[in-house]
């Protein structure tokens, strides 16, 4: 279903979000103070405009209050992102996602009403660290401080056994959400579904349980 997004700030982060949302078929209003950045996004947005995201008159004139989703992407400027977030929430924008530069910035944004705060560098750093930590991990997604989803490569000792035989949930407290085999993805696999060496097990659980499964179960 097509959604409407306003993206305020078209640096590396904002432009990347803009291009991907465009590829997914959504309607986008993209704005930035820099003309070159606005021009660069003209083919990836429904409308592009040179405007000030911290100027309430500009935001109102562009009808930002009518959008369901807003992304405030200029996280380097703490004061500007806080002010923009506050104005968007006061205008009644239901979902405001904001880029933050650090934890303190995040806490301030949450206080003024940001619906979600993103620290791209921190999140990518955590993800890369986990990939470097183990050659068994294909991908890593942090759900919270304690819970994660990881993609693990099934070993030869698991090959030919069903999920029921492996009993991963009882032994390690982890849930196998899906099994990926080449281009095929088995969503919500059944207890009698078999695991083959090289399968990707998309697994969710507490970080300690996932670590135990990775070290002893694979």
KOLPAZA-320572 format. One record per residue (C-alpha): x, y, z; residue number from 0. Coordinates in steps of 0.001 Angstrom, whole numbers, plus 500000, padded with zeros to 6 digits. Layout:
# KOLPAZA-320572
<site><x>X</x><y>Y</y><z>Z</z><i>NUM</i></site>
...
# end
This chain:
# KOLPAZA-320572
<site><x>500000</x><y>500000</y><z>500000</z><i>0</i></site>
<site><x>501356</x><y>503402</y><z>499006</z><i>1</i></site>
<site><x>502221</x><y>505681</y><z>501915</z><i>2</i></site>
<site><x>503087</x><y>509355</y><z>502064</z><i>3</i></site>
<site><x>506446</x><y>510420</y><z>503502</z><i>4</i></site>
<site><x>508098</x><y>513776</y><z>504036</z><i>5</i></site>
<site><x>511890</x><y>513592</y><z>504313</z><i>6</i></site>
<site><x>513555</x><y>516625</y><z>505845</z><i>7</i></site>
<site><x>517303</x><y>516701</y><z>505213</z><i>8</i></site>
<site><x>518876</x><y>515065</y><z>502163</z><i>9</i></site>
<site><x>522379</x><y>514179</y><z>503281</z><i>10</i></site>
<site><x>523673</x><y>510627</y><z>502952</z><i>11</i></site>
<site><x>521117</x><y>509179</y><z>505350</z><i>12</i></site>
<site><x>518115</x><y>511141</y><z>504105</z><i>13</i></site>
<site><x>518888</x><y>510562</y><z>500432</z><i>14</i></site>
<site><x>519373</x><y>506837</y><z>501033</z><i>15</i></site>
<site><x>515980</x><y>506594</y><z>502745</z><i>16</i></site>
<site><x>514422</x><y>508633</y><z>499943</z><i>17</i></site>
<site><x>515774</x><y>506411</y><z>497176</z><i>18</i></site>
<site><x>514693</x><y>503208</y><z>498892</z><i>19</i></site>
<site><x>511175</x><y>504463</y><z>499663</z><i>20</i></site>
<site><x>510896</x><y>505581</y><z>496036</z><i>21</i></site>
<site><x>511910</x><y>502105</y><z>494877</z><i>22</i></site>
<site><x>509191</x><y>500671</y><z>497138</z><i>23</i></site>
<site><x>506589</x><y>502810</y><z>495377</z><i>24</i></site>
<site><x>505720</x><y>505412</y><z>498005</z><i>25</i></site>
<site><x>504841</x><y>509103</y><z>497605</z><i>26</i></site>
<site><x>507626</x><y>511366</y><z>498884</z><i>27</i></site>
<site><x>508067</x><y>515047</y><z>499595</z><i>28</i></site>
<site><x>511819</x><y>515629</y><z>499955</z><i>29</i></site>
<site><x>513245</x><y>518893</y><z>501251</z><i>30</i></site>
<site><x>516610</x><y>520383</y><z>502079</z><i>31</i></site>
<site><x>518192</x><y>523838</y><z>502293</z><i>32</i></site>
<site><x>520902</x><y>522911</y><z>499776</z><i>33</i></site>
<site><x>519823</x><y>523232</y><z>496150</z><i>34</i></site>
<site><x>522305</x><y>520606</y><z>494917</z><i>35</i></site>
<site><x>520912</x><y>517977</y><z>497280</z><i>36</i></site>
<site><x>517349</x><y>518807</y><z>496261</z><i>37</i></site>
<site><x>518236</x><y>518515</y><z>492561</z><i>38</i></site>
<site><x>519985</x><y>515184</y><z>493146</z><i>39</i></site>
<site><x>516788</x><y>513685</y><z>494617</z><i>40</i></site>
<site><x>514395</x><y>515067</y><z>491985</z><i>41</i></site>
<site><x>514078</x><y>511704</y><z>490218</z><i>42</i></site>
<site><x>513556</x><y>509788</y><z>493471</z><i>43</i></site>
<site><x>510724</x><y>511835</y><z>494995</z><i>44</i></site>
<site><x>507220</x><y>512878</y><z>493997</z><i>45</i></site>
<site><x>508050</x><y>516448</y><z>494973</z><i>46</i></site>
<site><x>511367</x><y>518076</y><z>495901</z><i>47</i></site>
<site><x>511714</x><y>521519</y><z>497360</z><i>48</i></site>
<site><x>514360</x><y>523799</y><z>498781</z><i>49</i></site>
<site><x>512971</x><y>524686</y><z>502204</z><i>50</i></site>
<site><x>513958</x><y>525145</y><z>505833</z><i>51</i></site>
<site><x>512897</x><y>522240</y><z>508039</z><i>52</i></site>
<site><x>513090</x><y>524439</y><z>511128</z><i>53</i></site>
<site><x>510839</x><y>527160</y><z>509715</z><i>54</i></site>
<site><x>507238</x><y>526564</y><z>510788</z><i>55</i></site>
<site><x>505938</x><y>528728</y><z>507926</z><i>56</i></site>
<site><x>507736</x><y>526584</y><z>505335</z><i>57</i></site>
<site><x>506429</x><y>523367</y><z>506877</z><i>58</i></site>
<site><x>502853</x><y>524625</y><z>506989</z><i>59</i></site>
<site><x>503007</x><y>526052</y><z>503451</z><i>60</i></site>
<site><x>504115</x><y>522652</y><z>502145</z><i>61</i></site>
<site><x>501229</x><y>520888</y><z>503862</z><i>62</i></site>
<site><x>503484</x><y>518726</y><z>506014</z><i>63</i></site>
<site><x>500652</x><y>518297</y><z>508546</z><i>64</i></site>
<site><x>498823</x><y>516122</y><z>505960</z><i>65</i></site>
<site><x>501575</x><y>513500</y><z>505835</z><i>66</i></site>
<site><x>501367</x><y>510283</y><z>507857</z><i>67</i></site>
<site><x>505119</x><y>509833</y><z>508178</z><i>68</i></site>
<site><x>508027</x><y>512245</y><z>508570</z><i>69</i></site>
<site><x>511745</x><y>511485</y><z>508647</z><i>70</i></site>
<site><x>513976</x><y>514154</y><z>510171</z><i>71</i></site>
<site><x>517351</x><y>513247</y><z>508723</z><i>72</i></site>
<site><x>519716</x><y>516050</y><z>509761</z><i>73</i></site>
<site><x>520955</x><y>514421</y><z>512961</z><i>74</i></site>
<site><x>524238</x><y>516351</y><z>513155</z><i>75</i></site>
<site><x>522444</x><y>519540</y><z>514204</z><i>76</i></site>
<site><x>520916</x><y>518763</y><z>517598</z><i>77</i></site>
<site><x>519012</x><y>522020</y><z>518004</z><i>78</i></site>
<site><x>517553</x><y>521918</y><z>514487</z><i>79</i></site>
<site><x>516394</x><y>518308</y><z>514692</z><i>80</i></site>
<site><x>514794</x><y>518843</y><z>518118</z><i>81</i></site>
<site><x>512976</x><y>521979</y><z>516918</z><i>82</i></site>
<site><x>511786</x><y>520285</y><z>513717</z><i>83</i></site>
<site><x>510577</x><y>517218</y><z>515629</z><i>84</i></site>
<site><x>508676</x><y>519361</y><z>518110</z><i>85</i></site>
<site><x>506946</x><y>521340</y><z>515339</z><i>86</i></site>
<site><x>505986</x><y>518200</y><z>513410</z><i>87</i></site>
<site><x>504392</x><y>516644</y><z>516490</z><i>88</i></site>
<site><x>502558</x><y>519888</y><z>517307</z><i>89</i></site>
<site><x>501217</x><y>519898</y><z>513733</z><i>90</i></site>
<site><x>499808</x><y>516431</y><z>514325</z><i>91</i></site>
<site><x>502086</x><y>514269</y><z>512144</z><i>92</i></site>
<site><x>501375</x><y>510752</y><z>513506</z><i>93</i></site>
<site><x>504761</x><y>509111</y><z>512901</z><i>94</i></site>
<site><x>507968</x><y>511100</y><z>513223</z><i>95</i></site>
<site><x>511267</x><y>509206</y><z>512907</z><i>96</i></site>
<site><x>514427</x><y>511153</y><z>513663</z><i>97</i></site>
<site><x>518144</x><y>510607</y><z>513188</z><i>98</i></site>
<site><x>520236</x><y>511180</y><z>516325</z><i>99</i></site>
<site><x>523972</x><y>511600</y><z>516704</z><i>100</i></site>
<site><x>524306</x><y>510062</y><z>520191</z><i>101</i></site>
<site><x>522450</x><y>508770</y><z>523263</z><i>102</i></site>
<site><x>521939</x><y>512215</y><z>524797</z><i>103</i></site>
<site><x>520472</x><y>513499</y><z>521541</z><i>104</i></site>
<site><x>518181</x><y>510452</y><z>521452</z><i>105</i></site>
<site><x>516878</x><y>511087</y><z>524970</z><i>106</i></site>
<site><x>516049</x><y>514705</y><z>524128</z><i>107</i></site>
<site><x>514247</x><y>513705</y><z>520928</z><i>108</i></site>
<site><x>512188</x><y>511122</y><z>522804</z><i>109</i></site>
<site><x>511222</x><y>513773</y><z>525367</z><i>110</i></site>
<site><x>509852</x><y>516102</y><z>522657</z><i>111</i></site>
<site><x>507775</x><y>513326</y><z>521092</z><i>112</i></site>
<site><x>509825</x><y>511506</y><z>518423</z><i>113</i></site>
<site><x>508100</x><y>508209</y><z>517670</z><i>114</i></site>
<site><x>511364</x><y>506497</y><z>516796</z><i>115</i></site>
<site><x>514967</x><y>507629</y><z>517070</z><i>116</i></site>
<site><x>517648</x><y>506125</y><z>514839</z><i>117</i></site>
<site><x>521403</x><y>506166</y><z>515349</z><i>118</i></site>
<site><x>522574</x><y>504736</y><z>511981</z><i>119</i></site>
<site><x>526284</x><y>504667</y><z>512795</z><i>120</i></site>
<site><x>525727</x><y>502971</y><z>516157</z><i>121</i></site>
<site><x>523255</x><y>500430</y><z>514755</z><i>122</i></site>
<site><x>525527</x><y>499567</y><z>511836</z><i>123</i></site>
<site><x>528537</x><y>499384</y><z>514154</z><i>124</i></site>
<site><x>526778</x><y>496840</y><z>516391</z><i>125</i></site>
<site><x>525708</x><y>494815</y><z>513370</z><i>126</i></site>
<site><x>529197</x><y>494757</y><z>511843</z><i>127</i></site>
<site><x>530795</x><y>493835</y><z>515185</z><i>128</i></site>
<site><x>528568</x><y>490765</y><z>515489</z><i>129</i></site>
<site><x>529323</x><y>489716</y><z>511909</z><i>130</i></site>
<site><x>533042</x><y>490033</y><z>512590</z><i>131</i></site>
<site><x>532724</x><y>488165</y><z>515883</z><i>132</i></site>
<site><x>531542</x><y>484879</y><z>514362</z><i>133</i></site>
<site><x>531782</x><y>483216</y><z>510959</z><i>134</i></site>
<site><x>528528</x><y>481389</y><z>511778</z><i>135</i></site>
<site><x>526497</x><y>484620</y><z>511706</z><i>136</i></site>
<site><x>525171</x><y>485855</y><z>508360</z><i>137</i></site>
<site><x>523201</x><y>488823</y><z>509672</z><i>138</i></site>
<site><x>522224</x><y>490424</y><z>512964</z><i>139</i></site>
<site><x>519293</x><y>492633</y><z>513987</z><i>140</i></site>
<site><x>519070</x><y>494140</y><z>517461</z><i>141</i></site>
<site><x>515457</x><y>494225</y><z>518688</z><i>142</i></site>
<site><x>516212</x><y>495670</y><z>522117</z><i>143</i></site>
<site><x>518962</x><y>495747</y><z>524723</z><i>144</i></site>
<site><x>518381</x><y>492052</y><z>525465</z><i>145</i></site>
<site><x>516730</x><y>490494</y><z>522393</z><i>146</i></site>
<site><x>517965</x><y>490012</y><z>518832</z><i>147</i></site>
<site><x>517327</x><y>488209</y><z>515585</z><i>148</i></site>
<site><x>520320</x><y>486516</y><z>513966</z><i>149</i></site>
<site><x>520820</x><y>484496</y><z>510819</z><i>150</i></site>
<site><x>522972</x><y>481444</y><z>511503</z><i>151</i></site>
<site><x>524458</x><y>478879</y><z>509127</z><i>152</i></site>
<site><x>523343</x><y>475306</y><z>509874</z><i>153</i></site>
<site><x>526288</x><y>472960</y><z>510456</z><i>154</i></site>
<site><x>526817</x><y>469352</y><z>509365</z><i>155</i></site>
<site><x>525853</x><y>468079</y><z>512826</z><i>156</i></site>
<site><x>522351</x><y>469537</y><z>512313</z><i>157</i></site>
<site><x>521969</x><y>468224</y><z>508773</z><i>158</i></site>
<site><x>519197</x><y>465702</y><z>508220</z><i>159</i></site>
<site><x>517490</x><y>466423</y><z>511535</z><i>160</i></site>
<site><x>514067</x><y>467963</y><z>512000</z><i>161</i></site>
<site><x>513397</x><y>470976</y><z>514177</z><i>162</i></site>
<site><x>511602</x><y>468617</y><z>516564</z><i>163</i></site>
<site><x>514701</x><y>466456</y><z>516867</z><i>164</i></site>
<site><x>516959</x><y>469480</y><z>517332</z><i>165</i></site>
<site><x>514584</x><y>470856</y><z>520010</z><i>166</i></site>
<site><x>516216</x><y>474287</y><z>519819</z><i>167</i></site>
<site><x>513545</x><y>476089</y><z>521811</z><i>168</i></site>
<site><x>513676</x><y>473699</y><z>524776</z><i>169</i></site>
<site><x>517479</x><y>473404</y><z>524832</z><i>170</i></site>
<site><x>518457</x><y>477005</y><z>524149</z><i>171</i></site>
<site><x>515332</x><y>479154</y><z>524570</z><i>172</i></site>
<site><x>515500</x><y>480372</y><z>520952</z><i>173</i></site>
<site><x>512809</x><y>480355</y><z>518284</z><i>174</i></site>
<site><x>513533</x><y>479514</y><z>514634</z><i>175</i></site>
<site><x>511362</x><y>482001</y><z>512720</z><i>176</i></site>
<site><x>512313</x><y>480824</y><z>509238</z><i>177</i></site>
<site><x>514686</x><y>478581</y><z>507294</z><i>178</i></site>
<site><x>516319</x><y>479956</y><z>504163</z><i>179</i></site>
<site><x>517660</x><y>477495</y><z>501603</z><i>180</i></site>
<site><x>519172</x><y>479234</y><z>498582</z><i>181</i></site>
<site><x>516335</x><y>481487</y><z>497316</z><i>182</i></site>
<site><x>513544</x><y>479627</y><z>499111</z><i>183</i></site>
<site><x>512393</x><y>480850</y><z>502516</z><i>184</i></site>
<site><x>510306</x><y>478613</y><z>504763</z><i>185</i></site>
<site><x>508356</x><y>481027</y><z>506981</z><i>186</i></site>
<site><x>507209</x><y>479635</y><z>510354</z><i>187</i></site>
<site><x>508668</x><y>476154</y><z>509777</z><i>188</i></site>
<site><x>506868</x><y>473136</y><z>511244</z><i>189</i></site>
<site><x>508410</x><y>470752</y><z>513825</z><i>190</i></site>
<site><x>508857</x><y>468042</y><z>511164</z><i>191</i></site>
<site><x>510683</x><y>470328</y><z>508711</z><i>192</i></site>
<site><x>514233</x><y>469145</y><z>508108</z><i>193</i></site>
<site><x>517405</x><y>471206</y><z>508349</z><i>194</i></site>
<site><x>520196</x><y>470739</y><z>505792</z><i>195</i></site>
<site><x>523831</x><y>471811</y><z>506132</z><i>196</i></site>
<site><x>524215</x><y>475359</y><z>504800</z><i>197</i></site>
<site><x>520624</x><y>476378</y><z>505556</z><i>198</i></site>
<site><x>520237</x><y>479836</y><z>507080</z><i>199</i></site>
<site><x>518304</x><y>479659</y><z>510348</z><i>200</i></site>
<site><x>516605</x><y>482961</y><z>511141</z><i>201</i></site>
<site><x>516484</x><y>482773</y><z>514910</z><i>202</i></site>
<site><x>515108</x><y>485054</y><z>517636</z><i>203</i></site>
<site><x>515900</x><y>485057</y><z>521344</z><i>204</i></site>
<site><x>517685</x><y>486598</y><z>524285</z><i>205</i></site>
<site><x>521263</x><y>487555</y><z>523437</z><i>206</i></site>
<site><x>522686</x><y>485100</y><z>525989</z><i>207</i></site>
<site><x>520532</x><y>482259</y><z>524650</z><i>208</i></site>
<site><x>521464</x><y>483031</y><z>521055</z><i>209</i></site>
<site><x>525135</x><y>483035</y><z>522009</z><i>210</i></site>
<site><x>524734</x><y>479656</y><z>523729</z><i>211</i></site>
<site><x>522942</x><y>478228</y><z>520686</z><i>212</i></site>
<site><x>525645</x><y>479575</y><z>518354</z><i>213</i></site>
<site><x>528454</x><y>478053</y><z>520440</z><i>214</i></site>
<site><x>526906</x><y>474711</y><z>521394</z><i>215</i></site>
<site><x>523983</x><y>474016</y><z>519079</z><i>216</i></site>
<site><x>525506</x><y>474535</y><z>515645</z><i>217</i></site>
# end
